[in-house]
Each structure stands twice: as structure tokens, then as C-alpha cells.
Amino acid sequence: MKSPLLRLLALLFAFGLVAAACGDSDDDAADDAPAATAADDDMADDDMADDSGDDMADDDMADDSGDDMADDDMADDSGDDMAAIDRTGEVIKIGYVNNEGAAFALPEFRTGGEVAIGFINDNGGINGAMIETEVCLSDGTPEGAINCANRLIEADVVFAYMGIEVASEAAINLWVEAGIPYISSHAWGLTEQNSPGSFLLHSPAGAYAVGPAKTFSDLGISHIAVIMEETPAGLAFIDSIGAPVLAHHGIEFERVVVDPAAPDWTAAVATAQAAGVEGIWGQLTEPGCIGMVGAAAASGYDKPVFAGSCSFYIPVLGAASIGTYTQSDVFFPSTAEFASPEIQAQLAEYADLMTAAGYEDHIEGFAVAPYSSWRAIEIILETIDGPITGESVLHAFRNAGETPGWFGSNHQCGQEPWPASTSACKSAIAVWQVAEKDDGTVGRVLVGDGFINAFEFSGF
């Protein structure tokens, strides 16, 4: 029987957070790869910004609304009202659910959010209102998810934030029926991906199939192996999302399935080589990436390998990870050099705050997801000019428009940037290649121009 931790990791990669593909470290792989280039310091230069920023500045809507809005009463009224919002003395009670049970615990999904909330409160709160968290630690079981939902609904929270709740499917309808918005960084179940009361601030699982497919296509590769652990969620992801995205890019693939309880990564790589593929996409958990990338390096595999959104294998394997590809929907402090000056400053602030709070070991991990999500939540909540209730929070998110992305591309809550996952607030993805940097360290280097709108390259 698979351990609870293994089942958790399978769920994580299935929903795009630690989706992975293993990579080759041979120097020839780097030679065959497209040039990895630094992103322009201005995030407006990436594909997503080009689609939304310049067009909005140039189109008729901007022409019609700009001068008129400056002159009419509506502009005067809205500006004064926004400036006049003062919630001093108010408290915004939110429910914060996180999986930290005996079988497994991922406290990073709580600590990152708590550090962000602490910073928000220390700097004036939400127009003067303080955020009060009612924390419920769940064990990842359906019973735990239901218990937390019932407890926090009874506590009359304004909305629920899920750090991580892999059993969310059992409780999502309780939140919806209570009229309490469900907000998280990622989808932990199927229902919230399209629930009218949920908002997911990071890119959906489908975006993580686009990174490998587009990269192999750009390399001129049309035949790959997908090495994956045998889990129902993983198989479903490849069949329903990976396969059609690869087909859209003209890529055929061989499926290489390994037993997650007793994986033989050397055999998996050998099977891929025997199939005569031109590259490997490893749809794996973090431990799987470490094993597979290590096996690929040891066998001298010299063709491109994409390691999904794995990152832990890089410091573990060091030089053996050079040449591999990976992906993310945000910048990390270790990749800040490729971000805009504004995001660089925000990443530095985050690292300082996490260090001061005693969570230095969480900085490069999952804590970036709740921290960046809460800084976006802060911006959206500040637009509410009446009482902050479940209904007004729902309205604010559904009509948020373009909201600055704290560690990456902008959010588009309510605009359905990935139509098959209507709750998703973005569909951006960035591809990285592992390389030896000028200072001698091994790390990620941005490929291409930065974040792309993954949906535009999905074929859906």
C-alpha cells in the first residue's frame, strides 16, 4: 500500500504544483537546447503583458475611457470614495486551513501566508482593518476537511483560505452552500476548479503540460517519452491534458510507467532510450525527479529532458542536473535576477520577512505560493468600499480585472484565463534551464522571453 505521503505527492503533481519531468545533465543537452536568455527587466515585455498591456493602451476602449473618465463625475466620485475608505477598528476574520497531520505535514503553506498576513497587518491592514486568522489544521482526510469547514463556518469567517487541503473535494460544497468564498493558490480537488465560489491564484494543472510540449516543439522534437509514476491522478493527467497538448504541438509520445513504491529509474531511462525518443518529459514527484535525473546523468543520456516543475533535484544533484528543463508560474528568490526590479524588491522583502520569522528553510519552497497569493488578496480586498462580507468578497474577486502578480505575471480573477478551469486567476508559465552560472553555482536560467500565456499554446 502506498504511504500517505506518497499519495499526497501524487496529488500535488497531478494538480500542477510539483509536476515534474526528469532531465539530462550531459553538456550535449545544453548544446542542443534553445538559447536560455534573461528576461527583460520590464515584465510588460513578456507575452502575457504584450497581449494585455499594450493592446489596452492602444485600443478604442482606452481612447474612449481615458479622457472622459478623468472629466466626469464618476471618476471624481470613485477616486474620492477609494481615498476615503477607512476601516480603522474593523476586523476581517478569515479561516485558514492547512494539512499538518500526523501522517504528513506541509507547514510551508501556512507559514508563507502567516508571514504575509503579519506584514499586511503591521503596515495598516486592509484600509485600516486587521486580518484575524482562525487556523484549522487538517490531516488530509475527508473527515478532517469536513471538520475544518464546519468549525470555520460556525466561526462566521468572511472567506476560507486553503494553504493546502488535499481532501478539499469532501468539503467544497459546504463552503459554497454557506456562501463563503473558497480561495487558494492551487486547486487541491476537481470541484473547486470550476466552482462559482472559488478562486485559485496560481496557474492550473493544464498550464504545466504546455511548458514541456512547447519546449520540445521549439527544439524541433516530435517523439518523446513521458516517464511517470503509476497513480490514478497521474495517468488521468497525461490522458486528459498531456496527450492533447502534445498532439497539438505535433509530438508523439511513449508512456513509461514506474512503480512509485519501488521505482527503477535506470530501467525507465533505458526503456525510453530503447524506444528511440528524442527527449524525455518526466511527470514525477520531487523524489522521482531526483531518481530519474540521476539515472539519466549516470547513463550518459544526451538528449533534452524536461523536469516538470521540480526544483529540489537541482541542489541535490548539482552538476548532474545541468541541461535539464523545469518550469514555474512564479519567480523565486534564487531566480530574482530574471525578474523586473519591482518583483526583485518584493522577493527580497519576502526573504527578509521569512528569515526574521524563523522560516529561512521555507524560502525556496512552497511558502512562495501562499505569500504571493495573500499579497494579491490584499490588493483585491482593498477595492471593496462597503462592508467586507462573503458576498462582497465574491463580487470583488469576480470583478478584480487585472491585478498585479506579486512574484510573477498578473492575476485575472473572474476573467477565466483558462476556460476549462474557470476558478483559475492566471494561465502563465515560465520555462527554465539548469546551468552553471557566472559565480560557479548551479541554478535556473530563464528560457526565452519569460512568462507565456500557456492557454494560447495549449490547443484547447
C-alpha positions in Angstrom: 0.0 0.0 0.0 1.3 3.5 -0.9 2.2 5.7 2.1 0.0 8.8 2.8 3.0 11.0 1.9 3.3 9.3 -1.5 -0.4 9.7 -2.2 0.0 13.4 -1.2 2.9 13.9 -3.6 0.9 12.2 -6.4 -1.9 14.6 -5.8 0.5 17.6 -5.8 2.0 16.8 -9.1 -1.4 16.0 -10.6 -2.6 19.5 -9.8 0.4 21.2 -11.1 2.3 22.2 -8.0 5.2 19.7 -8.1 4.6 18.4 -11.6 7.9 17.2 -12.9 9.9 15.8 -15.8 13.4 14.5 -15.4 16.4 15.9 -17.1 19.6 15.1 -18.6 22.8 16.7 -17.4 25.1 15.9 -20.3 26.7 19.1 -21.8 25.4 18.0 -25.2 21.9 18.6 -24.0 22.7 22.2 -23.3 24.2 22.4 -26.7 21.1 21.1 -28.4 18.8 23.4 -26.4 17.4 26.8 -27.4 19.4 29.7 -26.0 18.4 30.5 -22.4 18.1 34.2 -22.1 17.5 36.6 -19.3 14.0 38.2 -19.1 13.8 41.8 -19.9 13.7 43.8 -16.7 10.2 45.1 -17.6 7.6 42.4 -17.1 5.5 44.2 -19.7 7.8 42.7 -22.4 6.5 39.1 -21.8 3.9 37.5 -24.0 1.1 38.0 -21.4 1.8 41.6 -20.9 2.1 42.2 -24.7 -1.4 40.7 -25.1 -3.0 42.8 -22.3 -0.9 45.8 -21.6 -0.1 47.4 -25.0 -3.5 46.5 -26.5 -5.3 48.1 -23.7 -3.3 51.2 -24.0 -3.9 51.4 -27.8 -7.4 50.2 -28.3 -10.6 52.2 -28.6 -11.7 51.4 -25.1 -8.7 53.1 -23.7 -9.2 56.1 -26.1 -12.9 56.3 -25.2 -12.5 56.0 -21.5 -9.3 57.8 -20.6 -10.1 61.5 -21.1 -13.8 61.1 -20.4 -13.2 59.3 -17.1 -10.8 62.0 -16.0 -13.5 64.6 -16.5 -16.8 63.0 -15.5 -18.4 62.8 -12.1 -17.9 59.0 -11.9 -14.2 59.4 -11.9 -14.4 62.1 -9.3 -16.7 60.1 -7.1 -14.8 56.8 -7.4 -11.5 58.5 -6.7 -12.8 60.3 -3.6 -14.5 57.1 -2.3 -11.4 55.0 -2.7 -9.3 57.6 -0.9 -11.9 57.9 1.8 -12.1 54.2 2.7 -11.1 53.9 6.4 -11.7 50.6 8.2 -9.7 51.5 11.4 -11.0 49.4 14.2 -12.5 46.7 11.9 -11.5 43.1 12.0 -11.7 40.8 8.9 -12.0 37.2 10.2 -10.8 34.6 7.7 -10.5 30.8 8.0 -7.1 29.3 7.2 -7.0 25.6 6.6 -3.7 23.6 6.2 -2.7 20.0 6.1 -0.5 19.4 9.1 -1.5 15.9 10.4 0.4 13.1 11.9 0.8 11.2 8.5 2.2 14.2 6.7 2.6 17.9 7.1 3.3 20.8 4.8 3.6 23.8 7.1 5.1 26.0 4.4 1.6 26.5 3.0 0.7 28.1 6.4 4.0 29.9 7.3 4.2 31.8 4.0 0.6 33.0 4.4 1.0 33.9 8.0 4.2 36.0 7.3 2.3 37.8 4.5 -0.7 38.5 6.8 1.6 39.7 9.6 3.2 42.1 7.2 -0.1 43.4 5.9 -1.4 44.0 9.5 1.8 45.7 10.5 1.5 48.1 7.6 -2.0 49.3 8.1 -4.1 46.2 7.3 -6.8 46.4 4.7 -7.5 50.1 4.6 -7.0 50.0 8.4 -8.8 46.8 9.1 -6.8 44.0 10.8 -6.9 40.4 9.4 -7.7 37.9 12.1 -7.0 34.2 11.2 -8.9 31.3 12.5 -6.5 28.4 11.8 -7.7 24.9 11.4 -5.1 22.1 10.8 -6.5 19.2 8.9 -4.9 15.8 8.5 -5.7 15.4 4.8 -8.6 13.1 5.2 -12.2 13.8 4.1 -13.2 13.9 7.8 -10.5 16.4 8.6 -11.6 18.7 5.7 -15.3 18.5 6.7 -14.5 19.2 10.4 -12.5 22.3 9.5 -15.2 23.5 7.2 -17.9 23.1 9.8 -15.8 24.7 12.5 -14.9 27.7 10.5 -18.4 28.2 9.0 -19.6 28.2 12.6 -17.0 30.8 13.5 -18.6 33.1 10.8 -15.4 33.7 8.8 -15.7 36.0 5.8 -13.8 33.7 3.5 -11.7 30.5 3.7 -8.1 30.3 2.5 -6.7 26.9 1.8 -3.0 26.7 2.3 -3.2 23.1 1.2 -6.1 20.8 1.7 -5.8 17.6 -0.4 -9.2 16.4 0.8 -10.9 19.6 -0.3 -13.3 17.7 -2.5 -15.1 16.4 0.6 -15.8 20.0 1.9 -16.0 22.3 -1.0 -19.8 22.2 -1.2 -20.1 23.1 2.5 -18.3 26.3 1.8 -20.3 27.1 -1.3 -23.7 26.4 0.4 -22.6 28.7 3.3 -21.8 31.5 0.8 -18.2 31.6 2.0 -15.6 32.2 -0.8 -13.0 29.5 -1.1 -9.6 30.9 -2.0 -6.2 29.2 -2.5 -3.1 29.3 -4.6 -3.9 26.0 -6.4 -6.7 23.5 -6.9 -6.5 20.6 -4.5 -9.5 18.8 -5.9 -11.6 18.8 -9.0 -14.8 20.6 -8.0 -13.1 23.9 -6.9 -11.6 24.2 -10.4 -15.0 25.3 -11.6 -16.9 26.2 -8.5 -18.6 29.7 -8.7 -17.4 30.4 -5.2 -13.7 29.5 -5.6 -10.7 31.5 -6.8 -7.3 29.9 -7.4 -4.5 32.5 -7.7 -1.9 30.4 -9.5 -1.9 28.6 -12.8 -4.0 25.5 -13.3 -2.6 22.0 -13.9 -3.1 22.3 -17.7 -0.5 25.1 -17.9 2.1 22.6 -16.7 1.6 20.4 -19.8 2.2 23.4 -22.1 5.8 24.1 -20.8 7.2 20.7 -21.9 5.2 20.5 -25.1 6.2 24.0 -26.3 9.8 23.5 -25.3 10.1 20.2 -27.2 8.3 21.8 -30.2 10.7 24.7 -30.2 13.6 22.3 -30.1 12.2 20.6 -33.2 11.5 17.4 -31.3 8.4 15.3 -32.3 8.9 12.0 -30.4 9.4 11.8 -26.7 8.9 9.5 -23.7 6.8 10.5 -20.8 8.1 8.8 -17.7 5.6 8.9 -14.9 4.7 7.2 -11.6 1.7 4.9 -11.7 -1.0 6.8 -9.9 -4.6 7.3 -11.0 -4.2 11.0 -10.8 -1.0 11.0 -12.9 -2.4 8.7 -15.5 -5.5 10.8 -15.8 -3.5 14.0 -16.2 -1.5 12.6 -19.1 -4.5 11.1 -20.8 -6.8 14.1 -20.4 -4.4 17.1 -20.6 -0.8 16.0 -21.5 -1.8 13.9 -24.6 -3.9 16.5 -26.4 -1.4 19.3 -25.6 1.4 17.2 -27.0 -0.7 16.3 -30.1 -1.4 20.0 -30.7 2.3 20.5 -30.9 2.8 17.6 -33.3 4.5 15.4 -30.7 4.1 11.7 -30.3 4.9 10.1 -27.0 5.8 6.7 -25.4 4.4 6.1 -22.0 7.0 4.7 -19.5 5.3 3.9 -16.1 7.2 3.2 -12.9 6.0 1.7 -9.6 6.2 4.6 -7.1 6.7 2.1 -4.3 9.8 0.6 -5.9 10.9 2.7 -8.8 13.7 1.5 -11.1 14.8 4.8 -12.7 17.7 3.2 -14.6 15.3 0.8 -16.3 12.9 3.6 -17.0 15.6 5.6 -18.8 16.8 2.6 -20.6 13.2 1.9 -21.8 13.0 5.5 -23.1 16.3 5.1 -24.9 15.3 1.8 -26.5 12.2 3.5 -27.9 14.4 5.8 -29.9 12.8 9.0 -28.4 14.4 12.4 -28.9 13.6 13.7 -25.4 12.1 12.8 -22.1 9.3 14.5 -20.1 9.2 13.1 -16.6 5.8 13.7 -15.0 7.0 13.0 -11.5 7.1 13.9 -7.8 10.2 15.6 -6.4 11.7 12.3 -5.2 11.0 10.8 -8.6 12.8 13.7 -10.3 15.9 13.1 -8.1 16.0 9.5 -9.0 15.3 9.9 -12.7 17.6 12.8 -13.3 20.3 11.0 -11.5 19.8 7.8 -13.6 19.7 9.8 -16.8 23.0 11.5 -15.9 24.6 8.2 -14.9 23.6 6.6 -18.2 25.0 9.4 -20.3 21.6 10.3 -21.8 22.4 13.2 -24.1 19.0 14.4 -25.3 16.8 17.1 -23.8 14.9 16.2 -20.6 12.1 18.3 -19.0 11.7 18.1 -15.3 8.2 19.5 -14.9 8.1 21.9 -12.1 10.6 20.0 -9.9 13.3 22.1 -8.3 14.6 20.1 -5.3 16.6 17.9 -7.6 18.9 20.8 -8.6 20.6 21.4 -5.2 20.6 17.6 -4.5 22.2 16.6 -7.8 24.2 19.7 -8.5 26.2 19.4 -11.8 24.3 16.3 -12.7 21.2 18.5 -13.2 22.8 20.8 -15.7 21.0 20.9 -19.0 17.6 19.9 -17.7 14.5 21.9 -18.0 11.9 22.9 -15.5 9.0 25.3 -15.1 7.2 27.6 -12.7 4.4 30.1 -12.6 6.3 32.5 -10.2 9.8 33.8 -9.6 11.7 32.5 -6.6 14.5 34.5 -4.7 17.0 32.2 -6.4 15.7 33.4 -9.8 15.2 37.0 -8.9 17.9 38.2 -11.4 15.5 37.5 -14.2 12.6 39.4 -12.7 11.6 43.1 -13.0 13.2 45.5 -10.5 9.8 45.7 -8.7 9.5 41.9 -8.3 13.1 41.7 -7.3 12.4 44.0 -4.4 9.3 42.0 -3.4 11.3 38.8 -3.5 14.0 40.3 -1.3 11.3 41.6 1.1 9.8 38.2 1.3 13.1 36.5 2.0 13.9 39.0 4.8 10.4 38.6 6.4 10.6 34.8 6.3 14.1 34.9 7.8 13.0 37.2 10.5 10.1 34.9 11.3 12.5 31.9 11.6 11.4 30.2 8.4 14.6 30.6 6.4 14.4 27.0 5.3 11.0 27.6 3.7 12.1 30.5 1.5 12.8 28.5 -1.7 9.9 26.1 -1.2 6.1 26.1 -1.2 5.9 29.2 1.0 6.1 31.4 -2.1 2.6 30.2 -3.1 0.6 31.4 0.0 2.8 34.5 0.4 2.3 35.7 -3.1 -1.4 34.8 -3.0 -2.0 36.8 0.1 -0.3 39.9 -1.3 -2.8 39.6 -4.3 -5.7 39.1 -1.9 -4.6 42.3 -0.1 -4.9 44.3 -3.3 -8.3 42.8 -4.2 -9.8 43.3 -0.7 -8.7 47.0 -0.7 -11.1 47.6 -3.6 -14.2 46.8 -1.5 -15.8 50.1 -0.5 -18.7 48.7 1.6 -18.8 46.1 4.4 -16.5 43.2 3.9 -18.7 40.1 3.7 -18.7 36.8 1.9 -20.8 38.4 -0.8 -18.7 41.5 -1.3 -15.5 39.4 -1.4 -17.1 37.2 -4.1 -18.0 40.4 -6.0 -14.5 41.8 -5.6 -12.8 38.7 -7.0 -15.2 38.2 -9.8 -14.6 41.8 -10.9 -11.0 42.2 -10.0 -9.8 42.7 -13.5 -6.0 42.8 -14.0 -4.3 42.5 -10.5 -0.5 42.8 -10.2 1.2 39.5 -9.7 3.4 39.7 -6.7 6.0 37.2 -7.8 5.1 36.8 -11.5 2.6 37.6 -14.2 -0.7 39.5 -13.4 -3.8 37.8 -12.0 -7.0 37.8 -13.9 -9.6 36.6 -11.4 -13.1 36.4 -12.8 -11.8 36.6 -16.4 -11.3 32.8 -16.9 -7.9 32.8 -18.4 -8.0 29.0 -18.6 -11.7 28.3 -19.6 -11.6 24.7 -18.5 -10.7 25.8 -15.0 -12.9 28.8 -14.5 -11.7 29.5 -11.0 -8.1 29.9 -12.1 -6.8 33.5 -11.9 -3.9 33.1 -14.4 -2.5 30.8 -17.0 1.1 31.9 -17.1 4.1 29.6 -17.2 7.9 30.2 -17.5 10.4 27.6 -18.6 13.9 27.4 -17.1 17.1 25.5 -18.0 19.6 24.4 -15.4 23.0 25.8 -16.0 26.3 26.7 -14.3 26.1 30.4 -13.5 28.9 33.0 -13.7 29.5 32.6 -10.0 30.1 28.9 -10.3 26.8 27.9 -8.8 24.2 25.6 -10.5 20.8 27.2 -10.9 17.9 28.0 -13.2 18.3 30.3 -16.2 15.2 31.7 -17.9 14.4 30.3 -21.4 13.0 32.7 -23.9 11.3 36.0 -23.0 9.7 35.0 -19.7 6.2 34.1 -18.8 3.9 33.0 -21.6 0.1 32.7 -21.6 0.0 28.9 -21.5 -3.6 28.7 -22.7 -2.7 30.3 -26.0 -0.3 27.3 -26.7 -2.5 24.6 -25.3 -4.7 23.8 -28.3 -7.8 23.8 -26.1 
